[in-house]
């Protein structure tokens, strides 16, 4: 499916602009090149000048199409079928001109041309006047090809960090597409990645990264199969000055048992969250065998378990309520409740949960904040913190509770396990837990917050491996922090 437009201003994939070639070869190289037979050049196609100036019109028509691409689904392509890309940083477009445009040729149309119409099923196309001329945009982001792509099936440019941002293909839905994964050279900057082979091991890595051997008087232990108990346990872990670990329901994972032996003081306490379906009685026995004291905090359901955990915190005076039925808005709230010296309770989606409602009635003087739309709907009398998406909500939570943090943690907003242990580490260090996408550009709401607090940040962590949050995101976080 496609709609004709004017010709793009780039040559066939893989060729370098002539001026760049002259600079690379020098006089001696040009003398050698003169002996090589001339290559046939399509007169209707030309690269933009390396200077970054406006590109002269070309006669041949061009199209923007949509095509199927491995890993990414349906993406945008130019009239020859070559993949199109955008360059962004912190969710905003980054200009690509001059030497950048020599490697990433911009898609332009003649000056004065109307904004191109969109192919069926593609995002709205537009045009913006910039140093490259009148450049075609998708969803407001300028479009480029990549000189490193040799065939229409190539998507070699995706995930490249260069020229001030990260390059990504563009889905037919209009968003930069990506897939999480490691880079050939892992980023090495201000943000430390703490990760293990699985969710249990990542929580262990977070504990090792924060707590010295024998330094924790207590550990909070929750099931690795659900988010609610562990999230409610985040303020407890911070209050008890210990890590939050997760394990399977039936028994302690070997790595978790080893970490309990390493991090706990002699005779330390292990708080087991949830009933026997969450953590089997065998786990209590294994904890005792390690020389620690198991203390179980449980209710009839996740809502009652959260109330039991709040009871273990005494009378906190502050309560943060989140949706107990789904995790996206909830993940940043654990660290926030911890730094406020509060408890974290759960709504039943957009409805009040009876155990939570009973707790709030018995604590009429508590300051109550509802994080995320469902929790705010369930408790309209609470102070709401609701963004248009999970990333904006996490930035709102950070701004409210951490105006000047000395630390910050990041974890995937697309899944919950890594954020659970990460929230306890970040909150214990006096910082927020911000959620980020598995790959691609940082969400725009995070940029202003990080820019405003970066001067005071002494420690920063990304929880989870590169398949959870890709190295492209880690590179952007390094730059932002």
N, C-alpha and C positions, 0 to 999 in steps of 0.2 A: 504494500500500500504506500503510495507516495503522491506528492503534489509538486509540480515543476516550480523551480525558482531560478535564480541566476546562478552562474557558475561559481564554485568555491575558488579561493585564491591559493590553492596549493597544487604542487606537482604530484606525480605518481609516488606512491608510498616508497619510503626508503631513500629517496634522492635528497641531497643536501642543497641548499641555496648556493648559487654560484659565488656570491661574495664570500660566504662562509668558507667555501672550498678554496678560494684564492688565498684567504688568510691562512688556512691550514697548510696549504702546500708550499707557499713561498715561490720565489723565482725558479729555483732548481726544480721543484716539483712541477711547475707549469711547463717547463721545457720538456720534461718527460711526458706529461699529459698530452702535449701537442702532437706527439707521434702516434697517439691512440686514435683509431677511427672514430668519427663523430657519432654520437648516439642520436637516434631519432627522438624528437621532442614533440609532443602534442601541442600545437600552437594555442589551443583553447585553454590550457592550464598553465598556471605560473605560481611560483611561491611568492609570499609577501616579502617586501624588502626587509632586510635585517634591521634597518633603521627604525622600524616600527611605524613608519608613516602610512598614510592612506594607500590602499591597493587600487591600481587602475582597473576599470571594468574589463571583464573578459566576455567574449562573445558567446561561448557555449552555455547552454542552460544547465542548471543543476537541480538536484532534488534533495530533500531531507526525507529519509525513509525510516521505517522501523524493521528490525530484523531479530531473529533469535540468536542468542549468544550463550555459549556454554557457561554455566555457573550463575548467569545473571538473568536469564529469561529473555524478555523482549526489550531491546535497547535501541537507541537512535543511531543512525548511520548517515553518511553523506550520499551524494548522488551516485558514487561509484561503489557503494556498499561498505566503505571503510568506517570503522567505529568512531563515534564522536565522544568527546570528553569535556568535563568541566574542571576548573581549578578553584578550590575553595580553602579557606582557613577560618576556623571557628564559625562555620556556617555561612560565611560571606564570600562573595566572588573576589578573586585576586587577579589583577590585571596581568596579562601576558603579552608583552610587546618585545621588540628588538630581538636579542639573542633567544629569548624564550619562544617567540613566534617562529623562529627558524626551526626549532625542534617540534613545536606544537603549532602547526599552521592554523590560523583562525579561519572560520567560515564567515565570509563577508559577502555582501551584495552591493551593487552600485549605489552611490550616493543618491538620495532622493527616492529610492525604491520604497514601496509600502512594506509594512511588516508582513512577512510570509504567513500564509495560512498553514494550519497544522494538518498532517496526514491523519486519517481516521485512527483513533485509538492512541494518538500521541499527545504529549502535553502541548499547551499553548506556546506557539513560537512567536518571537518578537525580534526586534532589531534595536541596537543601541550604537550610537556614534561614539567611537573611542579612537585611540591612536592607531588602530589597525584599519580604520574606515568605518563602514556601517556593518556591524557584526551581528550575526544571527544568535539569538538567545533561546533557551528553553527554560520555562519557569523562572525567567529573569537572569539566568546564568549564561554567560557567553560560551559558545561551542567551539571546540578545537578538534583537529585530527592529531594523530601522533605519527611522527616520521619513523618510529620504530616498528610500526605495524606494516607487515609485508603483504598480507592477504586479508580479504574481507572477514575471515574467521578469526583474525587476531584481536586480542584485547590486552596486548602487552603493556599498555600504559596504565592500566588500573592499579591503584595503590602506590604509584610512584610519588615520593615526597621530593619536590623540586620547585624552584622558582617561587618560593614563599608560601606554598600550600601543598595540598594533596590532590592528585589527579584521580578522577573516577569516571567510568562510563556512566551514561545517563539512561535510566530505565524509561520505558514507554509511559510510566506513571509520572515522570518528570523529576524524580529524585535521583541524585547520584547513587549508582549501584555499587555494590562492593561485596566482598566475602572476607570474613575474618581469617587471619593466618599470620605466620611469621614472615618477616622480611629477610632478604638474603643477608643483610647486616643489621642485627637487632639494634634498635635505638639505645643510646646510652646517655642519659641526661639527668634532670632533677628528679624524675619520677622513678621509683624503684618498683619493679614488678615482683609480686609475691605470689607464687603459683606452685601447684603440685600436679600430680598426674590425674587427680580427680578431685571432686568437691571436698572430700574428707582431707585429702593431702594438702589442698590449698588452704584450708582452715589451719592445719598444722603449720604450714609455711608462714601464715600470718602470725601465729603464736610465736614461732621461733624468731621471726623478724622483730617482734616487739618486746618479748619477755626473756630475760636471762634465766639460766637453769636455777631451779629452786627459789624463784623470786615471787611466785604467785601463791597467795594464801588460799585462793579458791579458783575453780574452773566451772564454767557453765557449759553443760553438755546437752545437745538437742538432737533430734532426728534429722538426718540429711534428706529426708523424703518430702518435707513440707516446710513452708517458710514461717508459719504463724508462731509456733512456740519459740523458735530461735530469735525471731525479730522481737518478740515481747521480752526475751531474755537479754537483749542488748544492754538496757540500762542496768540490769542486775550485774552483768559481767563488769561493766565500768565501775559500778558502786563497790564491788567486791575486789577490784584491782586485779582481775584475772582475764584470761582469754575466753573466747567462746569457741567451742569445738563442736563438730557434728560427726555423727556416725550412723551406721545402719541400725535398723530397729532391733535386730535379733541379738547382736553382740557388738563388742568394741572392735572396730577395725584395728589391725595390728599397729598401724602408724599412729592412731589416736591413743592407744594404750601406751605406746612408747613416749608420746608427748606428755601424757599425764605424769608418767614417771619422771620425766625430765623437768617439767616446769613447776610442779607443785612443791611447796614446802612440806616437810614431814608432817603427817597428820592433817594435811589440807582437806578442804571440803570440795566435793563435786556436786553441784546442783544439777539434778536430772530433771528435765522439763517434759511434762506430759505423762500420760498414763501408760499402762503396759503395751498398748497398741503402738505408741510412739517409740518407747524404749522398753524392751522386755525386762522382766525381773533379773534375767541372767546378767544384764549390764550392771545392776547394783552389786551383784556378787563379784564381778570382775573388778569393779572399783575398789571393793573391800580388799580383794587379793593384792591390790597394788599398795595397800597401806593407807588409803584415803578414806574419808567418811562420806558416803553417799547421802544426799538429802533430796528427796523427790518433791517437786512442786507440780501439782496436777489438779485438774478439774474434770468435770464430766465431758467437756469439749474444749476446743481451742479458746473460746471466749472465757470460759471459767478458768482455764489454765493461766491465761493472761492476768486475770484478777488475782489468782493465787500468787503469781510472781509479784504483782503490785503489793500484795500483803507482805511479802518478804522484804520489800523496800521500806517498810514502815508507813509513814504518812507523808508521801512526797510533796503534796501541794500543787503539783503540776501534772497534767495528764495530756498525752498526745493520743488521739484516736485515729486509726487507719482502717482501711477496708480489710477485714479478715478473710475475705473470699478470693482476693486476687492481690498480687504483689506489686505491680508497677509503681503506684504512687507511694507504697508503704516503705520501700527499702531505705530511703534517706531518713525516715522518721526515728529509727532506733537511736542513732547517734544524737539526734536533736533532743529526744526525751532524756537521754543520758546527761547531756551537758546542762540541761535545765534542772537536773536533779529530780526528774519526774518518772512516771510510769507510762508504759505504752499499752493501750487497750484496743479492742477490736470491735468494729461494726460488722453486722451481717449484711455485707454489701451496702445498699442504700437504706437499709432498715436498722433500727436499734437492735442490739443483741441483749437479751434479758440480763445476763450476768454483768455486762458493762453498764446497762442502765441502772441496775441495783447499786453498783459501786458508786456511780456518779451521784445518785440520790443520797447515799450515805456520806458523801463528801461534798456538800453543797458549796463550800468555799474554794474548791480547787479551780485553778485556771485551766480551762480545757481548750485545746487546739485540735481542729480536725484537718488532717492532711489528705488531699485528694477529693475529687467530686463525690464519690459514694459516701465517704465518711462525713463530709459536710452536709449531705442530704439527710443522713441518718441522725445527725445531731446539729440541727440548725442554730441552736443557741451557742455553739462553740465558735471560736475564732477560726475562720477558714483560711487555709493555704491551698489554693487550687490553681494550677496552671493549665494551659491548653493541652499539654501532654506530660508524660512522666519526666522528661528532661527539664522542662520549664518548672514543674512542681519541685524537683530537687533543687533547682536554683533558688526558688522562693524560700524553701526550708533553710537552705544555707544562709541566705541573706538575713532571715529573721533570727536564727539562732547562733550564727557564726559570723558576725560583722567584721571580726579581725582575728581569724584563726592562725594558729602557729603550725598547723598540720592540715593535710587534706587527703582523703582517700577517694578512689574511683573504682567502680565496678560496672559490669554490664547491666544495663537496664532491661535487657531482653530475657534474662533468667535470674533466679534468685540466689543460688547457693553461695557464690563467692561474695556477694554483698553482705551476707549475714555475719560471717567472721570479720569481714572488713569494716563493717559499721562499728563493731566493738573496739577494734584497733584504732580507728579514726576518732571515735568519740572519746576513748580513753586518753588520746593524745591532745584533745581539745580542738578537734577539727570535724568538718562535715564529711558525709559520705555522698558523693555526687555520682549519679548514674550516667553512663555514656553508651553510645551505640556500639555494637560489636565491631563495626568498621565504618569507614567513611568520615565525613566532616564532623567536627564537634558541633553539637546543637548550639544554635545561636544564643540562647539564654545563658549558657555557661560562660561565654566570652567576657561580658561586662563584669560578672561577679569575680572571675579569676583575675582579670586585669586590676580590679580594685583591691584585692587582698594579697596578691602575689609577693609583694615586698616583705610581708611578715611571715611567710610560710617557710618553715625550716625543714619539714619532712613531708614527703608526698609519696603515696603508694598507689599502685594499680593492682587490684586483687583479681587473680585468674590468669590463665595462660593465653597465648596468642590465638587459640581457637575460640576462646571466649571473648576476648577483646584484642583485635589485631594490632600488629606493630605499627600500622599506619596511625591508629588512634593514639598509641603510646607516643609516637613522634610528635603529634599535635599537642598532647598534654605536656610533653617536655618543653615545647615552645611557649605554651600558655602559662606554665608555672615558673 
